Every structure is written in C-alpha cells, then in structure tokens.
Amino acid sequence: MNKFLSVLFLFLVLIGYANNDLSSLSGNWIDKETGFVKINFTNSENKIWMETSEGKFKINRSMKGDFVNINNKEYLIVLNSEQKELLVGSKTYIPENLGIKKQFLGIWKNNDKNILFEISEVNGGIYWDIFEEENKVNRFYPKLTKEGFTFTYGEEQLFFTIKNNYILDSKGVKYYIESKS
C-alpha cells in the first residue's frame, strides 16, 4: 500500500510537469530551495547537455522520459513550463534570473532615514554595502532565507523581503530601487 501511495504521488507531481519539451532548455538554473547549486543547459549538435560542478552530461531520452546519468546514477528530468521549474531527480530548479538573489541586486534607498543599500553579487555570493547619510557603515554578507535575506544590523536581527517592487525590512521600513544591477 505504501509503494502504491508513493507511485500515485509521483504520478500526480508529474502531471504538473506534463510538458517536458526540453529542446528549448538553455541557460543557468539554480536550486529553488537554496539559490546556490547551479546547473547550466546548452544545446549543441542536436543534443542537450547539462553542466554541473561534477562535469558535463548529455540528456538522454527513453520511454520513461528525459534523464541524465551522473556517476552511474540516473536522474529523471522534468520541465514544468507554466511554473518555470525544472525537476532533476528530487531537486527543483528555477531559472537563475528568477532567484531571490537576482531580485535584490541593485541600489535601494529609504528617503525617510537616508539609508542606502548597494547590493552586489560576487562569485555566487551576495553582499550589501550600507550607507547612512552618504557614509559607508559596513559591508554585510546576509544569510539567504526562503523569502529574502537576514543579517544583524547594530544589535538587531533584521529580515528583508521584496514586496511590490520595494524591499521591506522586519521593522516595516521600505527601500525603493534607484538602479538595478
């Protein structure tokens, strides 16, 4: 009975991933949960390739669907175009440009408190330079959360999310975009 429920669950998940045309798949994808693990897809010689930190692997087709073989282990690959998600084995990936990090990059300003955030990405990591009244206070390396970022500022642990094209911190302060990176 337990195996039946597992198969039924997998079937229901795959219904949402019914359109599995990988022919247009290209570019960088990141782990939806962590935002860090990156895979890249390229098309060459009528073949689709997936590149990871472990190497470059050809996407194969069979009656079971599309899959990739990494270190003698097969991973099913299923694309959900509507949700803009890619399932590789049990991990879900999204296009890199839709990741939380990319949404935050740029210069953000709060006019009331005269605070400016300059948020940049270097080597896959992200840092925030904070300026108060045009003086640089410090550089922060925030922790990624499911909805944004968190770090300690002064003696407070602050959380930052994006809402309606502005950054909102856990104290209710809004920061508006001045320029995107």
C-alpha positions as CSV (number, residue, x, y, z in Angstrom):
1,M,0.0,0.0,0.0
2,N,2.9,2.4,0.9
3,K,4.5,1.8,-2.5
4,F,1.2,2.4,-4.3
5,L,0.8,5.8,-2.5
6,S,4.4,6.7,-3.5
7,V,3.7,5.9,-7.1
8,L,0.4,7.8,-7.0
9,F,2.1,10.8,-5.5
10,L,4.9,10.8,-8.1
11,F,2.3,10.5,-10.9
12,L,0.3,13.5,-9.5
13,V,3.5,15.5,-9.3
14,L,4.4,14.6,-12.9
15,I,1.0,15.6,-14.2
16,G,2.0,19.2,-13.3
17,Y,5.2,18.6,-15.3
18,A,3.4,17.2,-18.3
19,N,5.0,19.5,-21.0
20,N,8.5,18.1,-21.0
21,D,9.9,19.5,-24.2
22,L,13.5,20.2,-23.2
23,S,14.5,21.3,-26.7
24,S,14.4,25.0,-25.8
25,L,16.1,24.5,-22.4
26,S,19.2,26.6,-22.0
27,G,21.0,28.8,-19.5
28,N,21.6,28.7,-15.8
29,W,19.3,27.2,-13.3
30,I,19.6,27.3,-9.5
31,D,18.4,25.2,-6.7
32,K,15.0,26.7,-5.8
33,E,15.4,26.0,-2.1
34,T,19.0,27.3,-1.5
35,G,19.5,29.5,-4.5
36,F,23.1,28.3,-4.8
37,V,23.6,25.0,-6.6
38,K,23.8,25.9,-10.3
39,I,23.3,23.8,-13.4
40,N,23.7,25.0,-16.9
41,F,22.0,23.7,-20.1
42,T,23.3,24.1,-23.6
43,N,22.2,22.8,-27.0
44,S,24.8,21.6,-29.5
45,E,24.8,19.1,-32.3
46,N,21.0,18.5,-31.8
47,K,21.8,17.3,-28.2
48,I,21.0,18.9,-24.9
49,W,23.8,19.0,-22.3
50,M,23.7,19.6,-18.6
51,E,26.7,21.0,-16.9
52,T,27.2,20.8,-13.1
53,S,30.2,21.1,-10.8
54,E,30.8,17.4,-11.5
55,G,31.1,17.8,-15.3
56,K,29.1,18.0,-18.5
57,F,26.5,15.3,-19.2
58,K,24.3,14.5,-22.2
59,I,20.5,14.5,-21.6
60,N,19.1,11.1,-22.8
61,R,15.6,10.2,-23.9
62,S,13.8,6.9,-23.2
63,M,10.3,5.6,-22.9
64,K,10.5,6.7,-19.2
65,G,11.3,10.3,-20.2
66,D,14.3,12.5,-20.2
67,F,17.1,11.7,-17.9
68,V,20.8,12.4,-17.2
69,N,23.3,9.8,-16.0
70,I,25.8,11.2,-13.4
71,N,28.2,8.8,-11.8
72,N,26.2,5.8,-12.9
73,K,23.0,7.1,-11.4
74,E,20.0,8.1,-13.5
75,Y,18.1,11.3,-12.7
76,L,14.8,12.0,-14.3
77,I,14.5,15.5,-15.8
78,V,11.0,17.1,-16.0
79,L,10.2,20.6,-17.1
80,N,7.2,22.5,-15.8
81,S,7.0,25.4,-18.2
82,E,4.0,27.0,-16.5
83,Q,5.7,27.1,-13.1
84,K,9.1,27.8,-14.6
85,E,10.5,24.9,-12.7
86,L,12.8,22.0,-13.6
87,L,12.8,18.8,-11.6
88,V,16.1,16.9,-11.7
89,G,15.8,13.8,-9.6
90,S,14.2,15.1,-6.4
91,K,15.6,18.7,-6.6
92,T,13.7,21.6,-8.0
93,Y,15.5,24.3,-10.0
94,I,14.4,27.7,-11.3
95,P,16.0,30.0,-13.9
96,E,18.8,31.9,-12.3
97,N,17.3,35.3,-13.1
98,L,14.1,34.3,-11.1
99,G,16.1,33.6,-7.9
100,I,15.8,35.7,-4.8
101,K,19.4,37.0,-5.1
102,K,18.8,38.5,-8.5
103,Q,15.7,40.3,-7.4
104,F,17.7,42.1,-4.7
105,L,20.7,43.2,-6.8
106,G,21.0,47.0,-7.2
107,I,20.9,50.2,-5.3
108,W,18.0,50.7,-2.9
109,K,17.2,53.8,-0.8
110,N,15.0,54.8,2.1
111,N,14.4,58.5,1.9
112,D,13.0,58.9,5.4
113,K,16.0,57.5,7.2
114,N,18.5,58.5,4.4
115,I,19.8,54.9,4.2
116,L,21.1,53.3,1.0
117,F,21.8,49.6,0.3
118,E,24.1,48.8,-2.6
119,I,23.6,45.0,-3.1
120,S,26.1,43.2,-5.3
121,E,26.9,39.6,-6.3
122,V,30.5,38.3,-6.5
123,N,31.4,34.7,-7.2
124,G,27.9,33.5,-6.5
125,G,27.8,35.2,-3.1
126,I,26.0,38.4,-2.2
127,Y,27.0,41.3,-0.1
128,W,25.3,44.5,1.0
129,D,27.2,47.8,1.4
130,I,25.1,50.1,3.6
131,F,25.4,53.8,3.6
132,E,23.9,56.2,6.2
133,E,23.8,59.8,5.1
134,E,26.4,59.1,2.4
135,N,28.9,57.5,4.8
136,K,29.6,53.8,4.3
137,V,28.7,52.0,7.6
138,N,29.7,48.5,6.7
139,R,29.6,45.5,4.3
140,F,27.2,42.7,5.2
141,Y,27.1,39.1,4.0
142,P,23.5,38.2,4.7
143,K,22.0,34.8,5.0
144,L,19.5,33.7,2.4
145,T,16.1,32.8,3.7
146,K,13.1,31.3,1.8
147,E,11.7,34.8,1.3
148,G,14.7,37.1,1.3
149,F,17.8,37.8,3.5
150,T,18.6,38.3,7.1
151,F,21.6,39.8,9.0
152,T,22.4,41.5,12.2
153,Y,22.5,45.3,11.9
154,G,23.6,47.1,15.0
155,E,22.2,44.9,17.7
156,E,19.1,43.8,15.8
157,Q,18.5,40.8,13.6
158,L,16.7,42.1,10.6
159,F,14.8,40.2,7.8
160,F,14.4,41.7,4.3
161,T,11.8,40.6,1.7
162,I,10.7,42.1,-1.6
163,K,7.1,43.3,-1.8
164,N,5.6,45.2,-4.8
165,N,9.0,46.4,-6.1
166,Y,10.4,47.6,-2.8
167,I,12.5,45.9,-0.1
168,L,10.6,45.7,3.3
169,D,12.6,45.0,6.5
170,S,11.2,43.3,9.5
171,K,10.6,46.7,11.2
172,G,8.4,47.9,8.4
173,V,10.9,50.2,6.7
174,K,10.7,50.4,2.9
175,Y,13.6,50.8,0.5
176,Y,12.9,51.7,-3.1
177,I,15.0,50.8,-6.1
178,E,17.3,53.5,-7.5
179,S,19.1,51.3,-10.1
180,K,19.2,47.6,-10.9
181,S,22.5,45.7,-11.4
